[in-house]
Amino acid sequence: MEKVDIHQLTNEQIAFHIILHSGNARSKIVQAIREYRSGQIEEAERLIEEAEQELGIAHDVHFQLIQKEAGGKPTEITLLLMHAEDHVMSTLAMKEVVKEMLALLKERNI
């Protein structure tokens, strides 16, 4: 997993890392559904795993922000950072729903 060290980044760069990696994950999740529909179950599962790796990077960046703030260095809240947070949270929710949906379909041989 790629490691992003936020200590040398601006708040804008941090937000864009979160958006980049959660966006990559979202694309892989949507592609996983398409692959499953076309009968490519293993490919769909691989894409979900890749999405989880991308979300892991976004989550790590987010966690570093929390650690920084807990250490007494507050983060300036901007619309861009709020957008990044919203993006990663909605992608996390989407991933969980899609994983459950694909598991259900697989169990029923659909």
C-alpha positions in Angstrom: 0.0 0.0 0.0 1.3 3.4 -0.9 2.1 5.6 2.1 1.4 9.3 1.9 3.1 11.5 4.5 1.0 14.6 5.1 3.5 16.5 7.1 5.1 18.0 4.0 1.8 18.7 2.2 -0.5 21.6 2.0 -4.1 21.2 3.1 -5.2 21.3 -0.5 -2.7 18.5 -1.4 -4.0 16.5 1.5 -7.6 16.9 0.3 -6.7 16.0 -3.2 -4.9 12.8 -2.0 -8.1 11.8 -0.2 -10.2 12.6 -3.3 -7.8 10.8 -5.7 -7.7 7.6 -3.8 -11.4 7.5 -2.8 -12.2 8.3 -6.5 -10.0 5.5 -7.7 -11.8 3.2 -5.3 -15.3 4.4 -6.4 -14.4 3.7 -10.1 -13.2 0.2 -9.2 -16.4 -0.5 -7.3 -18.6 0.5 -10.2 -16.4 -1.5 -12.6 -16.7 -4.5 -10.2 -20.5 -4.5 -10.6 -20.1 -4.3 -14.4 -17.7 -7.2 -14.4 -19.9 -9.3 -12.2 -22.9 -8.6 -14.5 -20.9 -9.9 -17.5 -20.0 -13.1 -15.6 -16.5 -12.1 -14.6 -16.8 -12.9 -10.9 -13.1 -13.3 -10.1 -12.4 -10.0 -11.8 -15.1 -8.3 -9.8 -13.6 -9.6 -6.6 -10.2 -8.5 -7.6 -11.5 -5.0 -8.3 -13.2 -4.9 -4.9 -9.8 -5.8 -3.3 -8.1 -3.0 -5.2 -10.8 -0.6 -4.1 -10.2 -1.6 -0.5 -6.5 -0.8 -1.0 -7.2 2.6 -2.4 -9.6 3.3 0.4 -6.9 2.2 2.8 -4.7 4.9 1.5 -7.4 7.6 1.7 -8.3 6.4 5.3 -4.6 6.6 6.3 -4.3 10.2 5.1 -7.5 11.0 7.0 -6.2 9.3 10.1 -2.9 11.3 9.9 -5.0 14.5 10.0 -6.8 13.2 13.1 -3.4 12.4 14.7 -2.0 15.8 13.8 -5.0 17.5 15.4 -4.8 15.3 18.4 -1.2 16.4 18.7 -2.3 20.1 19.0 -2.0 21.1 15.4 -5.6 21.8 14.2 -6.5 21.5 10.5 -8.1 24.4 8.7 -11.5 23.2 7.6 -12.2 24.2 4.0 -14.9 23.4 1.5 -12.3 21.3 -0.4 -11.5 19.3 2.7 -15.2 18.8 3.5 -15.7 17.6 -0.1 -12.8 15.1 0.3 -14.3 13.8 3.6 -17.7 13.4 2.0 -16.2 11.6 -0.9 -14.3 9.1 1.1 -17.2 8.4 3.5 -19.7 7.9 0.6 -17.3 5.6 -1.1 -16.8 3.5 2.0 -20.6 3.1 2.3 -20.9 2.3 -1.3 -18.1 -0.4 -1.0 -19.9 -2.1 1.9 -23.2 -2.2 0.1 -21.7 -3.5 -3.2 -19.7 -6.2 -1.3 -22.9 -7.4 0.4 -24.8 -7.3 -2.9 -22.2 -9.2 -4.8 -22.0 -11.8 -2.0 -25.7 -12.2 -2.0 -25.8 -12.6 -5.8 -23.0 -15.2 -5.6 -24.7 -17.2 -2.9 -27.8 -17.4 -5.1 -25.8 -18.2 -8.2 -27.1 -15.1 -10.0 
